[in-house]
Amino acid sequence: MDAFIVSFEVVAPLLVLMALGVLLKAVKLIPEGAFLIMNKLIFYLGIPALVFLSIISSDAPIWGYGGFALWIASAFIIVFVLLLIIVPRFEKDNSRRGVLVQGMVRSNDAVFGLAVAGAFLGEENLAVMSFAVALSVPILNAMGVLALEIFRGEKIRPLKMLLNIIKNPIIIAVLLGYIVRYTGIGLPTVILVPLGHLSNMCTPLAFIVLGGILTFKSVKDNRAALLWVSLVKLLILPLLAVSVALLMGYRGDMLLAILVLFGAPTAMSSFPLACGLGGDTTLAGEQVAVTTALSLFTMFLFLFFLQLGGVL
């Protein structure tokens, strides 16, 4: 019963916040365009502030994460390669192939993952999760671009891809966090207090925005594809990843990070990327909506059973 209560207390408030976003859009109190602007605010200010503060306040040494980092990177690469082989066997349309691959592999770990980990561990204990997000963001962004470019048939530009990764605000926040932490630079209150306010607003605003952005206009037309994306993204991949991680001895914070990296819904940024690189934009948007709506229930189940097993 304790495991059920803890899991419910993590997931239920997030579901309420998403429902609030849906309601605000339905009654037209906030226009849809405003949700997209707020999403940029979260991405460029809220998440970087949350990640930065969690790193400078942590005592965990970065050099203790070497094996963990290698595990995450290797797992994502294996999954990506397998999807590049498997998806074309079932989908003949190139404009959908890349969209399906990135829909199954790219996770909304920055918003969804940090929120779940913060609700479960407390936002002051996110050093491991922040490290995992910082590692996964460039890897998954690169994979999203590669998947779409490969099936679009045009030349891949590695330099442009690298520059986009370097300019990512989450990556910049992580680097600054470790610089401040290991150089011992003391930040004045006039900086720390605003960063704290930005960090505190990140999770509630992010889930309200998620609810406001969701749209299910073409689910019926894409139901088969969406079913497979949801099964792979929310059940099969996290189940495999967590099972292997348990066999390798991962527990606690690291196991939770692995769960949310592989079990979070499809990244919201996969939609604009598909728009820019010639993918099926309708399918790309529906993947985000459907997996986000279902992810809170699948995440609840994973948290419940892992707590019941005493590994979280």
SERO-4910 file (N, C-alpha, C, O; in steps of 0.05 Angstrom, whole numbers):
BEGIN
 pado doro    nc1    nc2    nc3   cac1   cac2   cac3    cc1    cc2    cc3    oc1    oc2    oc3
  Met    A     17    -24      0      0      0      0     17     25      0     10     45    -13
  Asp    A     40     25     15     58     48     15     68     54    -13     70     77    -20
  Ala    A     75     33    -28     86     37    -55     64     50    -72     70     68    -89
  Phe    A     40     41    -69     18     53    -85     14     82    -78     11     99    -96
  Ile    A     15     89    -53     10    117    -44     32    135    -54     27    156    -65
  Val    A     57    126    -52     80    142    -61     78    147    -91     82    169   -100
  Ser    A     73    125   -106     71    127   -135     48    146   -143     51    163   -161
  Phe    A     26    144   -129      2    161   -135      9    190   -128      1    208   -144
  Glu    A     23    195   -107     29    222    -99     49    235   -118     50    260   -120
  Val    A     65    219   -132     84    230   -152     68    237   -177     72    258   -188
  Val    A     51    219   -186     39    221   -213     13    238   -212      9    254   -231
  Ala    A     -4    235   -192    -30    249   -192    -28    279   -194    -43    291   -210
  Pro    A    -10    293   -180     -8    322   -183      0    330   -211    -10    351   -221
  Leu    A     17    315   -224     25    321   -251      1    318   -271     -2    333   -289
  Leu    A    -15    297   -266    -39    293   -282    -59    316   -279    -71    325   -298
  Val    A    -62    326   -254    -80    348   -249    -70    374   -263    -86    388   -275
  Leu    A    -44    378   -263    -33    401   -277    -37    399   -307    -43    419   -320
  Met    A    -34    376   -318    -39    372   -347    -68    377   -353    -75    390   -373
  Ala    A    -86    367   -336   -115    371   -340   -121    401   -339   -139    410   -353
  Leu    A   -107    415   -322   -112    444   -319   -104    458   -346   -118    477   -355
  Gly    A    -82    449   -358    -74    460   -384    -95    455   -405   -101    473   -421
  Val    A   -106    431   -405   -127    423   -425   -151    441   -420   -163    451   -440
  Leu    A   -159    446   -395   -182    462   -389   -178    491   -397   -196    504   -408
  Leu    A   -154    502   -391   -148    530   -398   -150    535   -428   -159    556   -437
  Lys    A   -141    515   -444   -144    517   -473   -173    514   -482   -182    528   -500
  Ala    A   -187    495   -469   -214    490   -478   -233    514   -473   -250    520   -490
  Val    A   -229    528   -451   -246    552   -446   -234    577   -458   -245    599   -455
  Lys    A   -212    574   -473   -199    596   -488   -190    618   -469   -188    641   -478
  Leu    A   -183    611   -444   -172    631   -426   -143    637   -435   -134    660   -432
  Ile    A   -129    617   -445   -102    620   -455   -102    609   -484   -108    586   -488
  Pro    A    -95    625   -504    -94    616   -531    -72    596   -536    -52    596   -521
  Glu    A    -75    578   -556    -56    557   -561    -28    568   -566     -8    557   -558
  Gly    A    -27    591   -580      0    603   -586     15    611   -561     39    610   -561
  Ala    A      0    619   -540     13    627   -515     26    603   -501     47    606   -489
  Phe    A     14    579   -504     27    555   -493     54    549   -506     72    541   -492
  Leu    A     55    554   -532     80    549   -546    102    569   -536    125    562   -534
  Ile    A     94    594   -531    113    614   -521    122    606   -493    146    608   -486
  Met    A    103    597   -476    110    588   -449    129    564   -449    146    561   -432
  Asn    A    125    547   -470    143    524   -472    172    533   -477    190    520   -467
  Lys    A    175    554   -493    202    565   -497    214    576   -471    237    573   -465
  Leu    A    197    589   -455    206    599   -429    216    576   -411    236    579   -397
  Ile    A    202    554   -411    210    531   -395    236    520   -405    254    514   -389
  Phe    A    239    517   -432    262    505   -444    287    522   -440    309    512   -434
  Tyr    A    284    548   -443    307    566   -442    314    577   -415    337    585   -410
  Leu    A    295    577   -396    300    588   -370    294    568   -347    311    564   -330
  Gly    A    270    556   -347    262    539   -325    280    515   -321    291    510   -299
  Ile    A    282    499   -342    298    474   -340    327    480   -335    339    467   -317
  Pro    A    340    499   -349    368    505   -343    372    513   -314    392    505   -302
  Ala    A    354    530   -303    356    538   -275    354    514   -256    370    512   -238
  Leu    A    335    496   -261    332    473   -245    356    455   -246    366    446   -225
  Val    A    367    450   -270    390    433   -273    415    446   -260    430    432   -246
  Phe    A    419    472   -264    442    486   -253    442    484   -223    463    478   -211
  Leu    A    420    491   -210    419    491   -181    422    463   -169    434    460   -148
  Ser    A    411    442   -183    414    415   -172    443    406   -173    451    391   -156
  Ile    A    458    416   -193    486    408   -195    503    422   -174    520    409   -161
  Ile    A    500    448   -171    517    463   -153    511    456   -123    528    460   -106
  Ser    A    487    445   -118    480    438    -90    485    408    -84    481    400    -61
  Ser    A    495    393   -103    500    364    -99    528    359    -90    547    373    -95
  Asp    A    530    337    -75    557    327    -66    567    304    -82    590    295    -78
  Ala    A    551    293   -100    559    270   -116    580    277   -136    576    296   -151
  Pro    A    603    262   -137    625    269   -156    618    260   -184    608    238   -188
  Ile    A    623    278   -203    617    272   -231    633    248   -241    623    233   -258
  Trp    A    657    244   -231    674    222   -241    664    195   -231    674    174   -240
  Gly    A    644    195   -214    632    170   -206    611    160   -225    599    138   -220
  Tyr    A    605    175   -246    584    168   -265    594    156   -291    578    153   -310
  Gly    A    619    149   -293    631    140   -318    617    116   -330    609    116   -353
  Gly    A    614     95   -313    601     70   -322    572     74   -328    561     63   -347
  Phe    A    559     91   -312    531     98   -316    527    112   -343    508    106   -358
  Ala    A    545    131   -349    543    146   -374    547    127   -398    532    129   -418
  Leu    A    566    109   -396    571     90   -418    547     72   -422    540     66   -445
  Trp    A    535     64   -401    511     46   -403    489     60   -418    477     49   -436
  Ile    A    483     85   -410    461    100   -422    467    104   -452    449     99   -469
  Ala    A    491    114   -458    497    120   -486    496     94   -503    485     95   -525
  Ser    A    507     72   -493    507     47   -508    479     37   -512    472     28   -534
  Ala    A    462     39   -492    434     30   -494    419     45   -515    405     34   -531
  Phe    A    422     72   -515    408     88   -535    418     82   -563    402     81   -582
  Ile    A    444     78   -567    454     72   -593    444     46   -603    436     43   -627
  Ile    A    443     26   -586    433     -1   -594    404      1   -602    396    -10   -623
  Val    A    388     15   -586    359     18   -592    356     33   -619    339     25   -635
  Phe    A    371     54   -623    369     70   -648    375     53   -672    361     54   -692
  Val    A    397     38   -671    405     22   -694    384      1   -700    377     -4   -723
  Leu    A    373    -12   -679    353    -32   -683    328    -20   -696    315    -32   -714
  Leu    A    320      4   -687    296     16   -698    301     24   -727    282     22   -744
  Leu    A    325     33   -734    331     39   -762    328     15   -780    322     17   -804
  Ile    A    333     -9   -769    331    -34   -784    302    -43   -785    292    -52   -806
  Ile    A    288    -42   -762    261    -54   -760    239    -37   -772    222    -47   -787
  Val    A    239    -11   -767    217      7   -776    213      6   -806    190      4   -815
  Pro    A    234      7   -823    229      6   -852    216    -19   -862    205    -20   -884
  Arg    A    218    -41   -846    205    -66   -855    175    -65   -852    161    -80   -865
  Phe    A    165    -46   -836    136    -45   -832    124    -19   -843    100    -17   -847
  Glu    A    141      1   -848    131     27   -858    145     34   -884    170     35   -885
  Lys    A    130     37   -906    142     42   -932    146     71   -939    161     78   -957
  Asp    A    132     89   -925    133    117   -931    156    130   -916    157    130   -891
  Asn    A    176    141   -931    199    153   -919    193    176   -901    207    181   -881
  Ser    A    172    191   -907    165    214   -890    155    206   -863    155    222   -844
  Arg    A    147    181   -860    138    170   -834    159    153   -820    159    151   -796
  Arg    A    178    142   -835    198    125   -823    215    140   -802    218    131   -780
  Gly    A    226    163   -810    242    178   -792    226    188   -768    237    188   -745
  Val    A    201    195   -772    184    205   -751    179    183   -731    179    187   -706
  Leu    A    174    159   -741    169    136   -723    194    129   -706    192    123   -683
  Val    A    217    129   -719    242    123   -705    247    142   -683    252    135   -660
  Gln    A    245    168   -689    250    188   -668    228    188   -647    233    195   -624
  Gly    A    204    181   -655    182    180   -636    186    158   -615    178    161   -592
  Met    A    199    136   -623    204    114   -605    229    117   -588    231    107   -566
  Val    A    249    132   -598    274    134   -584    278    160   -568    291    160   -547
  Arg    A    266    182   -578    270    208   -565    251    212   -542    227    208   -545
  Ser    A    262    218   -519    246    221   -494    244    250   -485    263    265   -489
  Asn    A    222    257   -474    218    283   -462    229    282   -433    215    288   -414
  Asp    A    255    275   -431    267    271   -405    273    298   -391    274    299   -366
  Ala    A    277    319   -406    283    345   -393    260    355   -377    263    364   -355
  Val    A    236    355   -389    212    365   -375    199    343   -359    198    345   -334
  Phe    A    191    322   -372    177    300   -358    195    285   -338    187    281   -315
  Gly    A    219    279   -347    237    263   -331    246    277   -305    245    266   -284
  Leu    A    254    303   -309    262    318   -285    238    323   -266    242    323   -242
  Ala    A    214    326   -277    191    330   -260    185    305   -244    180    307   -220
  Val    A    185    282   -257    180    257   -242    201    251   -221    195    245   -199
  Ala    A    226    255   -229    248    250   -210    247    270   -187    252    263   -164
  Gly    A    240    296   -193    238    316   -172    215    310   -153    218    314   -129
  Ala    A    193    300   -164    170    294   -146    176    269   -129    167    268   -106
  Phe    A    192    251   -140    199    227   -125    221    231   -105    220    221    -82
  Leu    A    242    246   -113    266    248    -97    268    275    -82    282    277    -62
  Gly    A    253    295    -92    256    322    -82    275    337   -100    295    326   -109
  Glu    A    269    362   -107    284    377   -127    313    383   -118    329    391   -134
  Glu    A    319    379    -92    346    383    -83    363    358    -87    387    359    -81
  Asn    A    352    337    -97    367    311   -100    367    302   -129    363    278   -135
  Leu    A    371    321   -147    369    314   -176    396    313   -190    397    315   -214
  Ala    A    418    310   -175    444    310   -188    447    288   -209    456    292   -231
  Val    A    439    263   -201    442    240   -220    423    244   -244    432    240   -266
  Met    A    399    253   -239    380    257   -261    389    279   -279    387    277   -303
  Ser    A    400    301   -268    410    323   -284    433    314   -301    435    322   -325
  Phe    A    450    298   -290    473    287   -306    463    270   -328    472    272   -351
  Ala    A    443    253   -323    432    235   -343    418    251   -365    421    244   -389
  Val    A    404    272   -358    390    289   -378    411    303   -395    408    304   -420
  Ala    A    432    314   -383    453    328   -398    466    309   -418    474    318   -439
  Leu    A    469    284   -410    481    264   -428    462    257   -450    471    254   -473
  Ser    A    437    253   -443    418    243   -463    409    264   -484    404    257   -507
  Val    A    408    289   -475    398    310   -493    413    311   -520    401    311   -541
  Pro    A    440    314   -519    454    314   -545    452    289   -561    450    289   -585
  Ile    A    453    266   -547    451    240   -561    424    237   -575    423    230   -598
  Leu    A    402    243   -561    376    240   -572    370    261   -594    357    255   -614
  Asn    A    380    286   -590    376    306   -611    390    298   -636    379    300   -658
  Ala    A    415    287   -634    430    278   -657    415    255   -671    414    254   -695
  Met    A    404    237   -655    390    214   -666    364    223   -681    358    212   -702
  Gly    A    350    243   -670    327    253   -683    333    264   -711    319    259   -730
  Val    A    354    280   -712    363    292   -738    371    270   -757    364    270   -780
  Leu    A    387    251   -747    397    229   -764    374    213   -776    374    207   -800
  Ala    A    355    206   -759    332    190   -768    317    203   -791    311    191   -811
  Leu    A    312    229   -787    297    244   -808    314    248   -833    303    247   -855
  Glu    A    339    254   -830    357    259   -853    362    234   -869    362    235   -893
  Ile    A    365    212   -855    371    186   -869    348    179   -887    353    172   -910
  Phe    A    323    182   -878    300    174   -895    292    196   -913    276    192   -932
  Arg    A    302    221   -909    296    242   -928    315    240   -952    308    250   -973
  Gly    A    338    227   -948    356    222   -970    374    246   -976    387    246   -997
  Glu    A    376    265   -958    393    288   -964    419    286   -947    421    270   -928
  Lys    A    438    303   -954    464    302   -941    463    311   -911    450    331   -905
  Ile    A    475    295   -894    475    302   -865    498    322   -860    520    318   -870
  Arg    A    492    342   -844    512    363   -839    521    361   -809    509    372   -792
  Pro    A    543    346   -804    552    342   -777    559    367   -762    554    369   -738
  Leu    A    572    387   -775    580    411   -762    556    427   -752    556    437   -729
  Lys    A    535    429   -769    511    443   -761    498    429   -737    488    442   -719
  Met    A    498    402   -738    486    386   -716    501    391   -690    489    394   -669
  Leu    A    528    392   -692    545    397   -668    540    424   -656    538    427   -632
  Leu    A    538    444   -674    533    472   -664    506    474   -650    503    487   -629
  Asn    A    485    460   -660    459    460   -648    460    447   -620    446    456   -602
  Ile    A    476    426   -618    479    413   -592    493    431   -572    484    433   -549
  Ile    A    514    444   -581    530    461   -563    513    485   -553    516    494   -530
  Lys    A    495    495   -570    478    518   -563    454    510   -546    440    528   -537
  Asn    A    450    485   -541    427    476   -525    430    488   -496    450    484   -483
  Pro    A    409    502   -487    411    515   -460    414    495   -437    426    503   -416
  Ile    A    405    471   -440    409    451   -419    438    443   -417    449    441   -395
  Ile    A    451    439   -440    479    432   -440    496    455   -428    514    450   -412
  Ile    A    489    480   -435    503    503   -424    500    505   -394    519    510   -380
  Ala    A    475    500   -384    470    501   -355    486    479   -340    496    485   -319
  Val    A    488    456   -352    503    434   -339    533    442   -338    545    438   -317
  Leu    A    544    452   -359    572    459   -359    578    482   -339    597    480   -324
  Leu    A    561    502   -339    564    524   -319    561    514   -291    575    522   -273
  Gly    A    542    495   -287    538    484   -260    563    470   -250    571    474   -227
  Tyr    A    576    454   -266    600    440   -257    624    459   -254    641    455   -237
  Ile    A    625    480   -271    646    500   -268    644    514   -241    663    517   -226
  Val    A    620    523   -235    615    536   -209    620    518   -186    632    526   -166
  Arg    A    612    493   -189    614    474   -167    644    467   -161    652    466   -138
  Tyr    A    659    463   -181    687    453   -177    708    475   -175    731    470   -167
  Thr    A    700    500   -182    718    523   -178    712    536   -152    728    553   -142
  Gly    A    690    530   -139    683    542   -113    674    570   -115    675    585    -95
  Ile    A    665    579   -139    655    606   -142    630    610   -126    611    594   -128
  Gly    A    629    630   -110    605    636    -94    586    655   -109    595    677   -116
  Leu    A    562    647   -113    543    664   -127    527    680   -107    518    670    -86
  Pro    A    523    706   -113    509    723    -94    479    717    -93    468    704   -112
  Thr    A    466    725    -72    437    720    -69    421    732    -91    400    721    -99
  Val    A    430    755   -102    415    768   -123    413    751   -148    395    755   -164
  Ile    A    431    731   -151    429    712   -174    415    686   -165    399    676   -180
  Leu    A    422    676   -142    411    650   -132    381    652   -128    367    632   -134
  Val    A    371    673   -117    342    675   -112    325    675   -137    306    659   -139
  Pro    A    332    691   -158    317    689   -183    319    661   -196    300    651   -207
  Leu    A    343    649   -194    346    622   -205    328    603   -190    316    584   -202
  Gly    A    325    606   -164    308    589   -148    279    592   -156    264    573   -158
  His    A    270    617   -162    243    622   -170    238    609   -198    217    596   -202
  Leu    A    257    611   -216    254    599   -242    252    568   -240    237    555   -253
  Ser    A    269    557   -222    270    528   -218    243    519   -207    233    498   -215
  Asn    A    232    534   -187    208    525   -174    183    526   -193    165    510   -190
  Met    A    184    545   -212    161    547   -230    162    526   -253    142    522   -267
  Cys    A    185    514   -256    190    497   -280    170    474   -282    156    471   -302
  Thr    A    168    457   -261    152    433   -263    122    440   -266    109    429   -284
  Pro    A    110    456   -248     81    462   -252     74    475   -278     55    467   -291
  Leu    A     90    494   -287     85    507   -312     88    488   -336     73    489   -355
  Ala    A    109    471   -334    114    452   -356     91    433   -361     84    428   -384
  Phe    A     78    424   -340     56    405   -343     30    419   -351     14    407   -365
  Ile    A     27    443   -343      4    459   -352      7    463   -383    -12    461   -398
  Val    A     31    470   -391     37    474   -419     33    448   -435     22    449   -457
  Leu    A     42    426   -424     39    400   -438      9    395   -443      1    387   -465
  Gly    A     -8    400   -423    -36    397   -427    -48    415   -448    -65    408   -463
  Gly    A    -38    440   -449    -47    460   -468    -39    454   -496    -53    463   -515
  Ile    A    -17    441   -500     -6    435   -526    -19    410   -539    -20    408   -563
  Leu    A    -28    392   -522    -38    366   -532    -61    370   -552    -79    386   -548
  Thr    A    -60    355   -574    -81    354   -593    -84    326   -605    -64    313   -610
  Phe    A   -108    317   -609   -113    290   -618   -130    289   -643   -147    271   -646
  Lys    A   -126    308   -661   -143    311   -684   -143    288   -704   -163    281   -716
  Ser    A   -119    275   -707   -117    254   -727   -110    226   -716    -99    209   -730
  Val    A   -117    222   -691   -110    197   -678   -122    173   -693   -109    152   -696
  Lys    A   -147    176   -702   -161    154   -716   -146    146   -741   -143    122   -747
  Asp    A   -136    165   -757   -122    159   -782    -95    145   -777    -87    129   -793
  Asn    A    -83    152   -754    -56    141   -749    -56    121   -726    -35    116   -713
  Arg    A    -79    109   -720    -82     93   -696    -62     69   -695    -52     63   -673
  Ala    A    -57     56   -717    -38     33   -717    -10     42   -710      3     30   -693
  Ala    A     -1     63   -723     26     73   -718     28     83   -689     48     78   -676
  Leu    A      8     98   -680      9    108   -653      8     86   -632     20     89   -610
  Leu    A     -6     65   -638     -7     42   -619     21     30   -616     30     25   -593
  Trp    A     35     26   -638     62     14   -637     82     33   -624     99     25   -608
  Val    A     80     59   -630     98     78   -618     94     78   -587    113     79   -572
  Ser    A     69     78   -579     63     79   -550     73     54   -536     84     55   -514
  Leu    A     68     31   -549     77      6   -536    107      5   -533    118     -2   -512
  Val    A    121     12   -555    150     11   -554    161     32   -535    178     26   -518
  Lys    A    151     57   -537    163     79   -522    156     77   -492    173     83   -475
  Leu    A    132     69   -485    124     71   -457    124     44   -442    124     44   -418
  Leu    A    126     22   -457    126     -4   -443    150    -21   -450    165    -30   -432
  Ile    A    154    -27   -475    175    -46   -483    203    -35   -476    218    -49   -463
  Leu    A    210    -11   -485    237      0   -480    242      4   -451    263     -6   -441
  Pro    A    225     17   -435    231     19   -407    232     -7   -392    248    -11   -374
  Leu    A    216    -27   -400    216    -53   -388    243    -67   -393    255    -78   -374
  Leu    A    252    -66   -418    278    -78   -424    301    -63   -410    319    -76   -399
  Ala    A    301    -36   -411    322    -21   -399    324    -25   -369    346    -29   -359
  Val    A    301    -25   -356    301    -29   -327    309    -57   -320    324    -61   -300
  Ser    A    301    -77   -335    308   -104   -330    338   -109   -332    350   -121   -314
  Val    A    350    -98   -353    379   -101   -356    394    -85   -334    413    -95   -323
  Ala    A    384    -61   -328    396    -45   -307    395    -60   -280    415    -59   -265
  Leu    A    373    -73   -274    371    -88   -249    391   -111   -248    404   -116   -227
  Leu    A    394   -125   -270    413   -147   -272    442   -137   -268    458   -152   -258
  Met    A    447   -112   -276    474   -101   -274    478    -88   -247    500    -77   -242
  Gly    A    458    -88   -230    461    -78   -203    453    -50   -197    458    -39   -176
  Tyr    A    441    -36   -217    432     -9   -212    408     -8   -194    389    -23   -197
  Arg    A    409     11   -175    387     15   -156    384     44   -151    401     60   -158
  Gly    A    362     52   -137    359     79   -128    358    100   -150    344     97   -170
  Asp    A    373    122   -145    373    145   -163    380    138   -192    367    147   -211
  Met    A    399    121   -196    408    113   -223    387     97   -237    382    100   -261
  Leu    A    374     79   -222    353     63   -234    329     81   -242    317     77   -263
  Leu    A    323    100   -225    301    118   -231    307    135   -256    290    139   -273
  Ala    A    332    143   -258    341    159   -282    338    142   -307    328    152   -328
  Ile    A    346    117   -306    343     99   -329    314     95   -336    307     95   -360
  Leu    A    297     92   -316    268     88   -321    257    112   -336    243    109   -356
  Val    A    262    137   -326    250    160   -339    263    167   -366    250    178   -383
  Leu    A    289    161   -369    301    166   -395    288    149   -417    284    158   -439
  Phe    A    282    124   -410    272    106   -431    241    104   -430    229     95   -449
  Gly    A    229    113   -408    200    110   -406    184    136   -408    160    136   -406
  Ala    A    199    159   -411    185    184   -415    172    185   -442    180    171   -460
  Pro    A    152    202   -445    138    204   -471    156    216   -493    178    226   -487
  Thr    A    147    215   -517    162    226   -540    168    256   -536    150    271   -527
  Ala    A    192    265   -542    200    292   -537    183    312   -553    177    307   -577
  Met    A    175    334   -541    159    354   -555    175    367   -578    163    374   -598
  Ser    A    201    368   -575    218    380   -596    219    363   -621    229    372   -642
  Ser    A    209    338   -619    210    321   -643    190    332   -664    193    326   -688
  Phe    A    169    346   -655    150    357   -674    161    379   -692    159    377   -717
  Pro    A    173    400   -680    184    421   -698    207    410   -715    212    420   -737
  Leu    A    222    390   -705    244    379   -720    233    365   -745    244    367   -767
  Ala    A    211    350   -741    198    336   -764    188    357   -784    189    352   -809
  Cys    A    177    379   -775    167    401   -793    190    412   -810    187    417   -833
  Gly    A    214    415   -797    236    427   -811    251    408   -830    264    417   -848
  Leu    A    247    382   -826    263    362   -841    245    344   -858    254    322   -866
  Gly    A    221    353   -864    204    339   -884    191    314   -874    184    297   -891
  Gly    A    188    311   -848    174    287   -838    144    291   -838    134    313   -843
  Asp    A    129    270   -832    100    271   -830     93    286   -804     94    275   -782
  Thr    A     86    311   -808     82    329   -784     57    321   -768     57    324   -743
  Thr    A     37    311   -781     12    303   -767     19    280   -748     11    280   -725
  Leu    A     33    259   -758     41    236   -742     59    245   -720     57    235   -697
  Ala    A     78    263   -726     97    272   -705     83    286   -682     90    281   -659
  Gly    A     63    302   -688     48    316   -667     31    297   -651     29    299   -626
  Glu    A     18    278   -664      2    258   -650     18    240   -632      8    232   -611
  Gln    A     42    234   -640     60    217   -623     65    231   -596     63    218   -575
  Val    A     70    256   -597     75    271   -573     50    272   -555     52    267   -531
  Ala    A     27    277   -567      3    279   -552     -5    253   -539    -11    252   -515
  Val    A     -5    231   -555    -14    205   -545      5    194   -523     -4    185   -502
  Thr    A     31    195   -529     50    184   -509     50    200   -484     54    190   -462
  Thr    A     46    227   -486     46    244   -462     21    237   -445     24    234   -421
  Ala    A     -2    234   -458    -26    227   -443    -24    200   -429    -33    197   -406
  Leu    A    -12    181   -442    -10    154   -431     13    150   -412     12    132   -395
  Ser    A     33    167   -414     58    163   -399     54    165   -369     67    151   -353
  Leu    A     36    182   -360     32    184   -331     21    158   -319     28    152   -296
  Phe    A      5    144   -334     -6    118   -324     16     96   -325     18     80   -306
  Thr    A     31     95   -347     52     75   -348     74     81   -328     85     62   -316
  Met    A     81    106   -324    101    113   -305     92    106   -276    108     96   -260
  Phe    A     66    110   -271     56    102   -245     60     72   -240     68     64   -218
  Leu    A     54     56   -260     57     27   -257     86     19   -252     91      2   -235
  Phe    A    104     31   -267    133     25   -263    142     33   -236    155     17   -222
  Leu    A    135     57   -227    143     66   -200    131     48   -179    145     41   -159
  Phe    A    106     41   -182     93     24   -162    107     -3   -159    113    -11   -136
  Phe    A    112    -17   -181    124    -44   -179    153    -43   -171    163    -61   -157
  Leu    A    168    -22   -179    196    -20   -171    198    -14   -142    216    -24   -128
  Gln    A    180      3   -131    180      8   -103    171    -17    -87    182    -23    -66
  Leu    A    152    -31    -98    142    -56    -85    165    -76    -83    167    -91    -64
  Gly    A    183    -76   -104    206    -94   -104    229    -84    -87    249    -98    -84
  Gly    A    227    -60    -77    248    -49    -59    273    -40    -73    294    -39    -61
  Val    A    271    -33    -99    295    -25   -114    296      5   -119    316     16   -129
  Leu    A    274     19   -111    274     48   -113    272     61    -85    271     85    -83
***
